[in-house]
Each structure stands twice: as C-alpha cells, then as structure tokens.
Amino acid sequence: MTTLHPMPDDVVLVAIDIAKTRNEVLIETPGQKRRRRMTVLNTRAEHDRRIVLVKGFGRPVAYAMEATGNYHRPIAWRLREAGFQVRLVSSVALARTREALHNGWDKNDPKDAQVILHMLRIGASQAYHDPLAAGINDVQELSKTYEAIAGAKTQVLHRIQTHYLPLYFPELDRFRQNSRSDRFFAFLDRFPTPASITALDKPAFIETAWSVVGRKVSKERLLGDIYETAKTSIGLPIPLEAPAIRMFRLVIAEARSLIRQRNEIEAMADQFLA
C-alpha cells in the first residue's frame, strides 16, 4: 500500500489543467479559504506573468499537473527553472478521484484543476523528472523516433504484402527473407511485375538482377527460380508504364526511405550510447 505524504501547510499549491493553447490554473494560498482561478495562455509572456505572480507570495510553491501529450513539458521546464517544485498526477488516478469527489465521470477543465489540487494537497502525486534536465532527452527522442519509423515501415510492408503483391506478383512474396533488408524492395523497384522479368531472356535477367539481390547462397539458382515463377504468375497483366505501377513504386520508395532512416538512427544510437 502506498503511503501518502501531504504537502506542508506553508506551501502555496498550484494546480494546472494542461491544454494545447491555454491552461486552467487554480491557486491555493495558506491561510486563505478562497482559491484564485485563472486561465493562462500558452505564451511566453503569460508564463512569465504567472511566475512573477506566484513568486510574489514569498512562500514555497508546489505545482501539479497531468501529463498531457507533450504540452506539459515546456511549462514544467519553465516552472522547474524558476525554482518551483513540480509534480505529476496519474491520469488513471485523476479519473478515479474525479469520479469519487464529484460522483460522476463528467470531465471539464475547471473541475480537473480542482481534483489535481486536491491530489497535490493529500500527496497523491509523483515527482516530475524532466528528461532535458536529467540528460536523457536525446536518448528518449532517438527511441521514440525509431519506434515511429519502425512502425511506419511495418505498415508499408503490410500494404505491399496485402495489396500490391496479390495484385501484380503474388508468387514473389515467398522469396522475401529478411524484412530488415533493402534488397527485396530494391528488386521490386526494378522488377515490380512478372512482365518486367519475362521481357528479358533468362540469362539477361540473371545478369541484370545479379547485383540487385545482394549476397545470396546459390544466387543463380534463386534468380532462375524467380524467372520461372514469373513465367507462370497469375498477377494482373499491368503494363510497366501504367499509373498503377507508378503508385506501386512510390510505396516501394517509401519503404526503402524508411529503412534508410531506421539504419541511420541505429548507427546514431550505437555511436551515442557507446
């Protein structure tokens, strides 16, 4: 069971309900029953005005907020640099506490600010650790960007496997081996349809595709197998100059670009973490 540590009685408590363009702020000053409510725009001038106002109380100050996308981070950074204590409240705990205090699930910004202030007062909050101040911002961005690019590359691969290949060259998917490699997509870009292969005779195709498929065991046998497969393919007979094939190649180019970006991030991460 988690032990709560309520805030000391002499601390000014400030709750912020974060939004994209403006924030609802609720201030509770020791010794005063009436709370101060304000709406603060997400501008430098408004942030500075609020900081000067709160510093004017001449007391320790503790801020609390719910992590909201990335909108809370610039505000939390400014407050931390100004010397204030910054704390986060859990989104799940905030929702449950709102239901308990207001006997309903209805959500609005002023109500959330009240709940955040209550949670800050009773100690139901967590210390905020700023990634930039902790020196892990670059690692975090590398990780997040890698995840986004890897996910996008997987989506493009699925699009190729479930849409383009079934239409134009369904038998080719069995020759795809390493999903991390660019070689399969390079081959597809050069030979997107069976007709693009059978337009050449077998020796000419093997010679042309030799460098495209990379280092393979029994490369000549592999290319020969692909050639014979192309001759009996059930793919739609679309000419190479058709707009549909241009669209196919656009998607292939996207997959290759994402692979290059992923490899670049991996190299950067290796160097950075070494």
PyRosetta script that sets phi, psi and omega in degrees:
from pyrosetta import init, pose_from_sequence

init()
pose = pose_from_sequence("MTTLHPMPDDVVLVAIDIAKTRNEVLIETPGQKRRRRMTVLNTRAEHDRRIVLVKGFGRPVAYAMEATGNYHRPIAWRLREAGFQVRLVSSVALARTREALHNGWDKNDPKDAQVILHMLRIGASQAYHDPLAAGINDVQELSKTYEAIAGAKTQVLHRIQTHYLPLYFPELDRFRQNSRSDRFFAFLDRFPTPASITALDKPAFIETAWSVVGRKVSKERLLGDIYETAKTSIGLPIPLEAPAIRMFRLVIAEARSLIRQRNEIEAMADQFLA")
pose.set_psi(1, 133.6)
pose.set_omega(1, -179.0)
pose.set_phi(2, -80.3)
pose.set_psi(2, 133.2)
pose.set_omega(2, 177.6)
pose.set_phi(3, -90.8)
pose.set_psi(3, 128.5)
pose.set_omega(3, 178.9)
pose.set_phi(4, -85.7)
pose.set_psi(4, 143.4)
pose.set_omega(4, 177.6)
pose.set_phi(5, -121.0)
pose.set_psi(5, 94.3)
pose.set_omega(5, -177.7)
pose.set_phi(6, -59.2)
pose.set_psi(6, 154.1)
pose.set_omega(6, 178.6)
pose.set_phi(7, -69.8)
pose.set_psi(7, 145.4)
pose.set_omega(7, 175.4)
pose.set_phi(8, -60.0)
pose.set_psi(8, 154.7)
pose.set_omega(8, -174.6)
pose.set_phi(9, -68.6)
pose.set_psi(9, -20.0)
pose.set_omega(9, -175.1)
pose.set_phi(10, -93.2)
pose.set_psi(10, 6.2)
pose.set_omega(10, -176.0)
pose.set_phi(11, -93.4)
pose.set_psi(11, 135.1)
pose.set_omega(11, 172.3)
pose.set_phi(12, -76.8)
pose.set_psi(12, 126.1)
pose.set_omega(12, -178.0)
pose.set_phi(13, -103.4)
pose.set_psi(13, 130.8)
pose.set_omega(13, -179.5)
pose.set_phi(14, -130.1)
pose.set_psi(14, 122.4)
pose.set_omega(14, 177.0)
pose.set_phi(15, -107.8)
pose.set_psi(15, 136.2)
pose.set_omega(15, 179.2)
pose.set_phi(16, -124.7)
pose.set_psi(16, 125.0)
pose.set_omega(16, 169.8)
pose.set_phi(17, -96.7)
pose.set_psi(17, 109.9)
pose.set_omega(17, -171.0)
pose.set_phi(18, -78.8)
pose.set_psi(18, 138.5)
pose.set_omega(18, 171.6)
pose.set_phi(19, -139.5)
pose.set_psi(19, 177.8)
pose.set_omega(19, -174.7)
pose.set_phi(20, -67.9)
pose.set_psi(20, -46.6)
pose.set_omega(20, -174.1)
pose.set_phi(21, -109.9)
pose.set_psi(21, -23.8)
pose.set_omega(21, 180.0)
pose.set_phi(22, -151.0)
pose.set_psi(22, 157.3)
pose.set_omega(22, -175.1)
pose.set_phi(23, -125.5)
pose.set_psi(23, 140.9)
pose.set_omega(23, 173.6)
pose.set_phi(24, -90.2)
pose.set_psi(24, 125.1)
pose.set_omega(24, -174.8)
pose.set_phi(25, -119.0)
pose.set_psi(25, 136.2)
pose.set_omega(25, 178.1)
pose.set_phi(26, -129.4)
pose.set_psi(26, 124.8)
pose.set_omega(26, -175.4)
pose.set_phi(27, -116.1)
pose.set_psi(27, 130.0)
pose.set_omega(27, 176.7)
pose.set_phi(28, -119.2)
pose.set_psi(28, 117.1)
pose.set_omega(28, -177.8)
pose.set_phi(29, -101.4)
pose.set_psi(29, 134.7)
pose.set_omega(29, 178.9)
pose.set_phi(30, -55.5)
pose.set_psi(30, 136.5)
pose.set_omega(30, 177.3)
pose.set_phi(31, 85.3)
pose.set_psi(31, -3.3)
pose.set_omega(31, 179.8)
pose.set_phi(32, -120.6)
pose.set_psi(32, 128.4)
pose.set_omega(32, -179.9)
pose.set_phi(33, -75.8)
pose.set_psi(33, -32.2)
pose.set_omega(33, -175.9)
pose.set_phi(34, -83.9)
pose.set_psi(34, 128.4)
pose.set_omega(34, 177.8)
pose.set_phi(35, -88.3)
pose.set_psi(35, 154.7)
pose.set_omega(35, 179.0)
pose.set_phi(36, -104.8)
pose.set_psi(36, 124.9)
pose.set_omega(36, -179.9)
pose.set_phi(37, -113.1)
pose.set_psi(37, 141.3)
pose.set_omega(37, 177.4)
pose.set_phi(38, -153.1)
pose.set_psi(38, 158.2)
pose.set_omega(38, 173.5)
pose.set_phi(39, -109.7)
pose.set_psi(39, 126.3)
pose.set_omega(39, -174.9)
pose.set_phi(40, -119.0)
pose.set_psi(40, 122.3)
pose.set_omega(40, 177.6)
pose.set_phi(41, -72.1)
pose.set_psi(41, 153.4)
pose.set_omega(41, 177.5)
pose.set_phi(42, -83.2)
pose.set_psi(42, 69.3)
pose.set_omega(42, 175.2)
pose.set_phi(43, -130.8)
pose.set_psi(43, 158.2)
pose.set_omega(43, -178.8)
pose.set_phi(44, -62.4)
pose.set_psi(44, -41.7)
pose.set_omega(44, -178.6)
pose.set_phi(45, -63.0)
pose.set_psi(45, -41.9)
pose.set_omega(45, 180.0)
pose.set_phi(46, -67.5)
pose.set_psi(46, -40.2)
pose.set_omega(46, 177.5)
pose.set_phi(47, -63.0)
pose.set_psi(47, -43.6)
pose.set_omega(47, 179.3)
pose.set_phi(48, -62.2)
pose.set_psi(48, -41.8)
pose.set_omega(48, -179.3)
pose.set_phi(49, -62.0)
pose.set_psi(49, -41.4)
pose.set_omega(49, 179.8)
pose.set_phi(50, -67.0)
pose.set_psi(50, -40.3)
pose.set_omega(50, -179.9)
pose.set_phi(51, -63.0)
pose.set_psi(51, -44.1)
pose.set_omega(51, 178.6)
pose.set_phi(52, -62.6)
pose.set_psi(52, -41.5)
pose.set_omega(52, 179.8)
pose.set_phi(53, -60.2)
pose.set_psi(53, -48.1)
pose.set_omega(53, -175.5)
pose.set_phi(54, -70.8)
pose.set_psi(54, -36.9)
pose.set_omega(54, 177.3)
pose.set_phi(55, -63.3)
pose.set_psi(55, -26.0)
pose.set_omega(55, -179.6)
pose.set_phi(56, -66.6)
pose.set_psi(56, -15.2)
pose.set_omega(56, 178.1)
pose.set_phi(57, -70.9)
pose.set_psi(57, -21.7)
pose.set_omega(57, 179.0)
pose.set_phi(58, 67.0)
pose.set_psi(58, 28.3)
pose.set_omega(58, -179.2)
pose.set_phi(59, -132.4)
pose.set_psi(59, 164.7)
pose.set_omega(59, 171.5)
pose.set_phi(60, -61.6)
pose.set_psi(60, 145.8)
pose.set_omega(60, -176.2)
pose.set_phi(61, -127.5)
pose.set_psi(61, 136.2)
pose.set_omega(61, 175.0)
pose.set_phi(62, -125.7)
pose.set_psi(62, 126.0)
pose.set_omega(62, 177.5)
pose.set_phi(63, -102.8)
pose.set_psi(63, 149.2)
pose.set_omega(63, 172.9)
pose.set_phi(64, -138.5)
pose.set_psi(64, 145.0)
pose.set_omega(64, -179.9)
pose.set_phi(65, -155.3)
pose.set_psi(65, 160.8)
pose.set_omega(65, 173.5)
pose.set_phi(66, -94.7)
pose.set_psi(66, 134.3)
pose.set_omega(66, 176.0)
pose.set_phi(67, -61.4)
pose.set_psi(67, 121.0)
pose.set_omega(67, -174.8)
pose.set_phi(68, -127.5)
pose.set_psi(68, 97.1)
pose.set_omega(68, -175.1)
pose.set_phi(69, 56.9)
pose.set_psi(69, -124.6)
pose.set_omega(69, 171.8)
pose.set_phi(70, -117.1)
pose.set_psi(70, 6.9)
pose.set_omega(70, -176.3)
pose.set_phi(71, -67.8)
pose.set_psi(71, -26.1)
pose.set_omega(71, -178.2)
pose.set_phi(72, -77.3)
pose.set_psi(72, -19.6)
pose.set_omega(72, -171.1)
pose.set_phi(73, -68.3)
pose.set_psi(73, -45.7)
pose.set_omega(73, 177.4)
pose.set_phi(74, -61.9)
pose.set_psi(74, -37.2)
pose.set_omega(74, 179.2)
pose.set_phi(75, -66.6)
pose.set_psi(75, -46.8)
pose.set_omega(75, -179.7)
pose.set_phi(76, -60.7)
pose.set_psi(76, -38.0)
pose.set_omega(76, 178.2)
pose.set_phi(77, -62.0)
pose.set_psi(77, -46.6)
pose.set_omega(77, -179.4)
pose.set_phi(78, -61.6)
pose.set_psi(78, -43.2)
pose.set_omega(78, -179.1)
pose.set_phi(79, -66.5)
pose.set_psi(79, -41.0)
pose.set_omega(79, 178.8)
pose.set_phi(80, -64.9)
pose.set_psi(80, -41.6)
pose.set_omega(80, 178.2)
pose.set_phi(81, -65.3)
pose.set_psi(81, -28.1)
pose.set_omega(81, 177.9)
pose.set_phi(82, -78.3)
pose.set_psi(82, -3.9)
pose.set_omega(82, 176.0)
pose.set_phi(83, 94.9)
pose.set_psi(83, 11.1)
pose.set_omega(83, -179.5)
pose.set_phi(84, -90.0)
pose.set_psi(84, 152.9)
pose.set_omega(84, 172.5)
pose.set_phi(85, -78.1)
pose.set_psi(85, 131.1)
pose.set_omega(85, -178.9)
pose.set_phi(86, -120.5)
pose.set_psi(86, 130.8)
pose.set_omega(86, -178.9)
pose.set_phi(87, -132.2)
pose.set_psi(87, 155.1)
pose.set_omega(87, 178.4)
pose.set_phi(88, -112.8)
pose.set_psi(88, 148.5)
pose.set_omega(88, 171.9)
pose.set_phi(89, -112.6)
pose.set_psi(89, 142.7)
pose.set_omega(89, 179.8)
pose.set_phi(90, -67.9)
pose.set_psi(90, 137.4)
pose.set_omega(90, 178.4)
pose.set_phi(91, -61.7)
pose.set_psi(91, -40.2)
pose.set_omega(91, 179.6)
pose.set_phi(92, -67.2)
pose.set_psi(92, -45.9)
pose.set_omega(92, 179.5)
pose.set_phi(93, -63.4)
pose.set_psi(93, -36.9)
pose.set_omega(93, 178.5)
pose.set_phi(94, -62.6)
pose.set_psi(94, -45.1)
pose.set_omega(94, 179.9)
pose.set_phi(95, -62.8)
pose.set_psi(95, -44.1)
pose.set_omega(95, -179.4)
pose.set_phi(96, -67.1)
pose.set_psi(96, -40.1)
pose.set_omega(96, 179.6)
pose.set_phi(97, -67.2)
pose.set_psi(97, -38.2)
pose.set_omega(97, 177.3)
pose.set_phi(98, -60.4)
pose.set_psi(98, -44.2)
pose.set_omega(98, 179.0)
pose.set_phi(99, -62.3)
pose.set_psi(99, -40.5)
pose.set_omega(99, -177.8)
pose.set_phi(100, -70.5)
pose.set_psi(100, -40.5)
pose.set_omega(100, -176.1)
pose.set_phi(101, -76.7)
pose.set_psi(101, -36.8)
pose.set_omega(101, -174.3)
pose.set_phi(102, -108.3)
pose.set_psi(102, 4.3)
pose.set_omega(102, 176.3)
pose.set_phi(103, 54.3)
pose.set_psi(103, 42.7)
pose.set_omega(103, 178.6)
pose.set_phi(104, -178.5)
pose.set_psi(104, 167.1)
pose.set_omega(104, -177.4)
pose.set_phi(105, -97.6)
pose.set_psi(105, -3.5)
pose.set_omega(105, -176.5)
pose.set_phi(106, -56.5)
pose.set_psi(106, 135.5)
pose.set_omega(106, -175.9)
pose.set_phi(107, -119.8)
pose.set_psi(107, 133.0)
pose.set_omega(107, 167.6)
pose.set_phi(108, -151.4)
pose.set_psi(108, 159.4)
pose.set_omega(108, -171.1)
pose.set_phi(109, -62.1)
pose.set_psi(109, -47.3)
pose.set_omega(109, 178.4)
pose.set_phi(110, -60.4)
pose.set_psi(110, -39.3)
pose.set_omega(110, 179.0)
pose.set_phi(111, -65.0)
pose.set_psi(111, -41.6)
pose.set_omega(111, 178.7)
pose.set_phi(112, -61.9)
pose.set_psi(112, -40.0)
pose.set_omega(112, 178.2)
pose.set_phi(113, -59.9)
pose.set_psi(113, -39.1)
pose.set_omega(113, 177.3)
pose.set_phi(114, -63.5)
pose.set_psi(114, -43.2)
pose.set_omega(114, -178.4)
pose.set_phi(115, -67.3)
pose.set_psi(115, -42.1)
pose.set_omega(115, 178.1)
pose.set_phi(116, -60.8)
pose.set_psi(116, -41.1)
pose.set_omega(116, 178.6)
pose.set_phi(117, -63.1)
pose.set_psi(117, -41.9)
pose.set_omega(117, 177.7)
pose.set_phi(118, -61.7)
pose.set_psi(118, -44.1)
pose.set_omega(118, -179.1)
pose.set_phi(119, -66.9)
pose.set_psi(119, -36.6)
pose.set_omega(119, 176.4)
pose.set_phi(120, -64.1)
pose.set_psi(120, -42.2)
pose.set_omega(120, -176.6)
pose.set_phi(121, -64.1)
pose.set_psi(121, -42.2)
pose.set_omega(121, -175.3)
pose.set_phi(122, -85.9)
pose.set_psi(122, -4.0)
pose.set_omega(122, 178.3)
pose.set_phi(123, 90.0)
pose.set_psi(123, 14.3)
pose.set_omega(123, 179.8)
pose.set_phi(124, -89.1)
pose.set_psi(124, 58.4)
pose.set_omega(124, -179.2)
pose.set_phi(125, -145.2)
pose.set_psi(125, 171.1)
pose.set_omega(125, -176.6)
pose.set_phi(126, -124.0)
pose.set_psi(126, 148.0)
pose.set_omega(126, 176.5)
pose.set_phi(127, -64.3)
pose.set_psi(127, 136.9)
pose.set_omega(127, 179.3)
pose.set_phi(128, -90.8)
pose.set_psi(128, 125.2)
pose.set_omega(128, 177.4)
pose.set_phi(129, -109.6)
pose.set_psi(129, 109.9)
pose.set_omega(129, -176.2)
pose.set_phi(130, -76.1)
pose.set_psi(130, 125.9)
pose.set_omega(130, -178.9)
pose.set_phi(131, -60.4)
pose.set_psi(131, -36.9)
pose.set_omega(131, -179.8)
pose.set_phi(132, -67.8)
pose.set_psi(132, -44.0)
pose.set_omega(132, 179.4)
pose.set_phi(133, -67.3)
pose.set_psi(133, -32.5)
pose.set_omega(133, -179.0)
pose.set_phi(134, -81.1)
pose.set_psi(134, -7.1)
pose.set_omega(134, 178.5)
pose.set_phi(135, 78.5)
pose.set_psi(135, 19.6)
pose.set_omega(135, -178.9)
pose.set_phi(136, -115.8)
pose.set_psi(136, 10.4)
pose.set_omega(136, -176.7)
pose.set_phi(137, -62.3)
pose.set_psi(137, -42.2)
pose.set_omega(137, -178.9)
pose.set_phi(138, -64.6)
pose.set_psi(138, -43.0)
pose.set_omega(138, 178.7)
pose.set_phi(139, -62.7)
pose.set_psi(139, -41.2)
pose.set_omega(139, -179.9)
pose.set_phi(140, -63.4)
pose.set_psi(140, -42.0)
pose.set_omega(140, 179.8)
pose.set_phi(141, -68.9)
pose.set_psi(141, -38.0)
pose.set_omega(141, 174.7)
pose.set_phi(142, -58.9)
pose.set_psi(142, -45.9)
pose.set_omega(142, -177.7)
pose.set_phi(143, -65.1)
pose.set_psi(143, -46.3)
pose.set_omega(143, -178.2)
pose.set_phi(144, -65.7)
pose.set_psi(144, -41.8)
pose.set_omega(144, -179.1)
pose.set_phi(145, -67.5)
pose.set_psi(145, -39.4)
pose.set_omega(145, 177.7)
pose.set_phi(146, -61.1)
pose.set_psi(146, -43.6)
pose.set_omega(146, 179.9)
pose.set_phi(147, -61.9)
pose.set_psi(147, -42.2)
pose.set_omega(147, -178.9)
pose.set_phi(148, -65.1)
pose.set_psi(148, -43.5)
pose.set_omega(148, -178.1)
pose.set_phi(149, -70.3)
pose.set_psi(149, -41.2)
pose.set_omega(149, 177.9)
pose.set_phi(150, -62.2)
pose.set_psi(150, -39.7)
pose.set_omega(150, 177.9)
pose.set_phi(151, -66.3)
pose.set_psi(151, -41.2)
pose.set_omega(151, 178.9)
pose.set_phi(152, -65.2)
pose.set_psi(152, -38.6)
pose.set_omega(152, 179.1)
pose.set_phi(153, -65.5)
pose.set_psi(153, -38.5)
pose.set_omega(153, 177.3)
pose.set_phi(154, -64.0)
pose.set_psi(154, -40.6)
pose.set_omega(154, 178.5)
pose.set_phi(155, -63.0)
pose.set_psi(155, -42.2)
pose.set_omega(155, 179.7)
pose.set_phi(156, -65.4)
pose.set_psi(156, -41.5)
pose.set_omega(156, 178.0)
pose.set_phi(157, -60.4)
pose.set_psi(157, -42.8)
pose.set_omega(157, 178.3)
pose.set_phi(158, -63.9)
pose.set_psi(158, -36.9)
pose.set_omega(158, 178.3)
pose.set_phi(159, -63.2)
pose.set_psi(159, -41.7)
pose.set_omega(159, 178.9)
pose.set_phi(160, -66.5)
pose.set_psi(160, -42.7)
pose.set_omega(160, -177.1)
pose.set_phi(161, -69.9)
pose.set_psi(161, -33.5)
pose.set_omega(161, -173.3)
pose.set_phi(162, -101.9)
pose.set_psi(162, -11.9)
pose.set_omega(162, -179.0)
pose.set_phi(163, -120.5)
pose.set_psi(163, -63.0)
pose.set_omega(163, -170.2)
pose.set_phi(164, -72.9)
pose.set_psi(164, -47.8)
pose.set_omega(164, -179.7)
pose.set_phi(165, -63.6)
pose.set_psi(165, -44.1)
pose.set_omega(165, 177.6)
pose.set_phi(166, -59.2)
pose.set_psi(166, -28.6)
pose.set_omega(166, 179.5)
pose.set_phi(167, -80.3)
pose.set_psi(167, -47.3)
pose.set_omega(167, -165.8)
pose.set_phi(168, -107.9)
pose.set_psi(168, -26.7)
pose.set_omega(168, -178.5)
pose.set_phi(169, -160.1)
pose.set_psi(169, 66.2)
pose.set_omega(169, -173.2)
pose.set_phi(170, -61.5)
pose.set_psi(170, -29.2)
pose.set_omega(170, -175.9)
pose.set_phi(171, -75.2)
pose.set_psi(171, -14.8)
pose.set_omega(171, -173.2)
pose.set_phi(172, -74.3)
pose.set_psi(172, -22.3)
pose.set_omega(172, -174.6)
pose.set_phi(173, -61.1)
pose.set_psi(173, -28.8)
pose.set_omega(173, -179.3)
pose.set_phi(174, -68.9)
pose.set_psi(174, -14.1)
pose.set_omega(174, 178.5)
pose.set_phi(175, -91.1)
pose.set_psi(175, -4.8)
pose.set_omega(175, 177.8)
pose.set_phi(176, -79.2)
pose.set_psi(176, 128.1)
pose.set_omega(176, -176.3)
pose.set_phi(177, -116.7)
pose.set_psi(177, -71.2)
pose.set_omega(177, -176.0)
pose.set_phi(178, -92.6)
pose.set_psi(178, 113.1)
pose.set_omega(178, -178.2)
pose.set_phi(179, -70.9)
pose.set_psi(179, -14.9)
pose.set_omega(179, 179.1)
pose.set_phi(180, -84.7)
pose.set_psi(180, -15.6)
pose.set_omega(180, -174.1)
pose.set_phi(181, -84.2)
pose.set_psi(181, 149.1)
pose.set_omega(181, 176.4)
pose.set_phi(182, -85.5)
pose.set_psi(182, -10.8)
pose.set_omega(182, -171.2)
pose.set_phi(183, -62.5)
pose.set_psi(183, -41.5)
pose.set_omega(183, -178.7)
pose.set_phi(184, -62.8)
pose.set_psi(184, -42.4)
pose.set_omega(184, -179.6)
pose.set_phi(185, -71.6)
pose.set_psi(185, -32.3)
pose.set_omega(185, 175.8)
pose.set_phi(186, -64.9)
pose.set_psi(186, -40.0)
pose.set_omega(186, 177.1)
pose.set_phi(187, -64.8)
pose.set_psi(187, -43.9)
pose.set_omega(187, 179.4)
pose.set_phi(188, -61.8)
pose.set_psi(188, -38.7)
pose.set_omega(188, -179.9)
pose.set_phi(189, -64.1)
pose.set_psi(189, -38.3)
pose.set_omega(189, -179.8)
pose.set_phi(190, -79.3)
pose.set_psi(190, -36.5)
pose.set_omega(190, -177.3)
pose.set_phi(191, -131.2)
pose.set_psi(191, 78.3)
pose.set_omega(191, -175.9)
pose.set_phi(192, -79.0)
pose.set_psi(192, -15.1)
pose.set_omega(192, -177.6)
pose.set_phi(193, -136.0)
pose.set_psi(193, 159.0)
pose.set_omega(193, 175.1)
pose.set_phi(194, -58.4)
pose.set_psi(194, -37.0)
pose.set_omega(194, -178.9)
pose.set_phi(195, -63.6)
pose.set_psi(195, -30.4)
pose.set_omega(195, 178.7)
pose.set_phi(196, -69.3)
pose.set_psi(196, -20.8)
pose.set_omega(196, 177.1)
pose.set_phi(197, -88.0)
pose.set_psi(197, -49.6)
pose.set_omega(197, -175.2)
pose.set_phi(198, -74.8)
pose.set_psi(198, -7.6)
pose.set_omega(198, 173.1)
pose.set_phi(199, -65.3)
pose.set_psi(199, -21.5)
pose.set_omega(199, 175.5)
pose.set_phi(200, -102.7)
pose.set_psi(200, 156.0)
pose.set_omega(200, 170.6)
pose.set_phi(201, -77.6)
pose.set_psi(201, 168.8)
pose.set_omega(201, -171.6)
pose.set_phi(202, -59.8)
pose.set_psi(202, -48.2)
pose.set_omega(202, 178.5)
pose.set_phi(203, -61.4)
pose.set_psi(203, -38.8)
pose.set_omega(203, -179.9)
pose.set_phi(204, -66.5)
pose.set_psi(204, -38.1)
pose.set_omega(204, 178.0)
pose.set_phi(205, -64.8)
pose.set_psi(205, -45.8)
pose.set_omega(205, -179.4)
pose.set_phi(206, -61.1)
pose.set_psi(206, -41.1)
pose.set_omega(206, 179.1)
pose.set_phi(207, -65.7)
pose.set_psi(207, -41.5)
pose.set_omega(207, -178.7)
pose.set_phi(208, -69.0)
pose.set_psi(208, -40.5)
pose.set_omega(208, -175.7)
pose.set_phi(209, -86.8)
pose.set_psi(209, -4.5)
pose.set_omega(209, -173.6)
pose.set_phi(210, -55.5)
pose.set_psi(210, -48.0)
pose.set_omega(210, -177.4)
pose.set_phi(211, -81.2)
pose.set_psi(211, -18.0)
pose.set_omega(211, -175.9)
pose.set_phi(212, -73.8)
pose.set_psi(212, -38.1)
pose.set_omega(212, -174.0)
pose.set_phi(213, -81.9)
pose.set_psi(213, -5.4)
pose.set_omega(213, 177.0)
pose.set_phi(214, 77.1)
pose.set_psi(214, -158.4)
pose.set_omega(214, -177.9)
pose.set_phi(215, -84.4)
pose.set_psi(215, 108.5)
pose.set_omega(215, 179.5)
pose.set_phi(216, -127.2)
pose.set_psi(216, 145.8)
pose.set_omega(216, 172.7)
pose.set_phi(217, -73.0)
pose.set_psi(217, 135.2)
pose.set_omega(217, -179.0)
pose.set_phi(218, 53.9)
pose.set_psi(218, 53.0)
pose.set_omega(218, -175.2)
pose.set_phi(219, -60.9)
pose.set_psi(219, -42.7)
pose.set_omega(219, -178.4)
pose.set_phi(220, -62.8)
pose.set_psi(220, -39.3)
pose.set_omega(220, 178.1)
pose.set_phi(221, -65.5)
pose.set_psi(221, -40.9)
pose.set_omega(221, 178.8)
pose.set_phi(222, -61.9)
pose.set_psi(222, -47.6)
pose.set_omega(222, -178.9)
pose.set_phi(223, -66.4)
pose.set_psi(223, -36.0)
pose.set_omega(223, 176.0)
pose.set_phi(224, -63.9)
pose.set_psi(224, -39.2)
pose.set_omega(224, 177.9)
pose.set_phi(225, -64.7)
pose.set_psi(225, -42.1)
pose.set_omega(225, 178.1)
pose.set_phi(226, -62.1)
pose.set_psi(226, -41.3)
pose.set_omega(226, -178.8)
pose.set_phi(227, -62.8)
pose.set_psi(227, -46.1)
pose.set_omega(227, -179.8)
pose.set_phi(228, -66.0)
pose.set_psi(228, -33.9)
pose.set_omega(228, 177.3)
pose.set_phi(229, -65.8)
pose.set_psi(229, -40.8)
pose.set_omega(229, -179.8)
pose.set_phi(230, -62.6)
pose.set_psi(230, -34.0)
pose.set_omega(230, -178.4)
pose.set_phi(231, -65.4)
pose.set_psi(231, -26.7)
pose.set_omega(231, -177.1)
pose.set_phi(232, -114.3)
pose.set_psi(232, 18.0)
pose.set_omega(232, -176.9)
pose.set_phi(233, -67.8)
pose.set_psi(233, 149.0)
pose.set_omega(233, 176.7)
pose.set_phi(234, -98.4)
pose.set_psi(234, 9.4)
pose.set_omega(234, -179.1)
pose.set_phi(235, -61.0)
pose.set_psi(235, 152.9)
pose.set_omega(235, 179.6)
pose.set_phi(236, -62.2)
pose.set_psi(236, 139.0)
pose.set_omega(236, -177.1)
pose.set_phi(237, -80.2)
pose.set_psi(237, 75.1)
pose.set_omega(237, -179.0)
pose.set_phi(238, -96.2)
pose.set_psi(238, 129.5)
pose.set_omega(238, 177.8)
pose.set_phi(239, -67.9)
pose.set_psi(239, 150.7)
pose.set_omega(239, -176.6)
pose.set_phi(240, -60.7)
pose.set_psi(240, -30.5)
pose.set_omega(240, -177.7)
pose.set_phi(241, -84.8)
pose.set_psi(241, 1.4)
pose.set_omega(241, -178.3)
pose.set_phi(242, -68.4)
pose.set_psi(242, 146.1)
pose.set_omega(242, 176.1)
pose.set_phi(243, -56.3)
pose.set_psi(243, -31.8)
pose.set_omega(243, 179.5)
pose.set_phi(244, -61.2)
pose.set_psi(244, -40.0)
pose.set_omega(244, 178.7)
pose.set_phi(245, -71.9)
pose.set_psi(245, -32.2)
pose.set_omega(245, 174.4)
pose.set_phi(246, -61.9)
pose.set_psi(246, -40.2)
pose.set_omega(246, 177.1)
pose.set_phi(247, -65.1)
pose.set_psi(247, -40.6)
pose.set_omega(247, 177.4)
pose.set_phi(248, -58.8)
pose.set_psi(248, -45.5)
pose.set_omega(248, -178.9)
pose.set_phi(249, -68.7)
pose.set_psi(249, -30.8)
pose.set_omega(249, 174.8)
pose.set_phi(250, -62.0)
pose.set_psi(250, -42.4)
pose.set_omega(250, 179.6)
pose.set_phi(251, -68.5)
pose.set_psi(251, -38.8)
pose.set_omega(251, 176.0)
pose.set_phi(252, -61.2)
pose.set_psi(252, -42.3)
pose.set_omega(252, 178.8)
pose.set_phi(253, -62.7)
pose.set_psi(253, -37.3)
pose.set_omega(253, 177.6)
pose.set_phi(254, -63.2)
pose.set_psi(254, -43.7)
pose.set_omega(254, 178.7)
pose.set_phi(255, -61.4)
pose.set_psi(255, -42.3)
pose.set_omega(255, -179.0)
pose.set_phi(256, -67.7)
pose.set_psi(256, -37.5)
pose.set_omega(256, 177.8)
pose.set_phi(257, -64.3)
pose.set_psi(257, -42.2)
pose.set_omega(257, 179.3)
pose.set_phi(258, -65.4)
pose.set_psi(258, -36.3)
pose.set_omega(258, 176.8)
pose.set_phi(259, -64.0)
pose.set_psi(259, -42.4)
pose.set_omega(259, 178.2)
pose.set_phi(260, -62.9)
pose.set_psi(260, -41.8)
pose.set_omega(260, 179.0)
pose.set_phi(261, -64.5)
pose.set_psi(261, -42.3)
pose.set_omega(261, 178.3)
pose.set_phi(262, -61.1)
pose.set_psi(262, -44.8)
pose.set_omega(262, 179.3)
pose.set_phi(263, -63.7)
pose.set_psi(263, -37.0)
pose.set_omega(263, 178.6)
pose.set_phi(264, -64.4)
pose.set_psi(264, -42.3)
pose.set_omega(264, 179.3)
pose.set_phi(265, -67.0)
pose.set_psi(265, -39.5)
pose.set_omega(265, 178.5)
pose.set_phi(266, -61.9)
pose.set_psi(266, -42.5)
pose.set_omega(266, 178.5)
pose.set_phi(267, -65.0)
pose.set_psi(267, -40.4)
pose.set_omega(267, 178.8)
pose.set_phi(268, -64.7)
pose.set_psi(268, -41.0)
pose.set_omega(268, 179.6)
pose.set_phi(269, -66.2)
pose.set_psi(269, -40.7)
pose.set_omega(269, 177.8)
pose.set_phi(270, -59.9)
pose.set_psi(270, -44.8)
pose.set_omega(270, -179.3)
pose.set_phi(271, -68.1)
pose.set_psi(271, -41.5)
pose.set_omega(271, -176.3)
pose.set_phi(272, -69.0)
pose.set_psi(272, -39.7)
pose.set_omega(272, -174.6)
pose.set_phi(273, -89.4)
pose.set_psi(273, -6.7)
pose.set_omega(273, -179.3)
pose.set_phi(274, -65.2)
pose.dump_pdb("model.pdb")
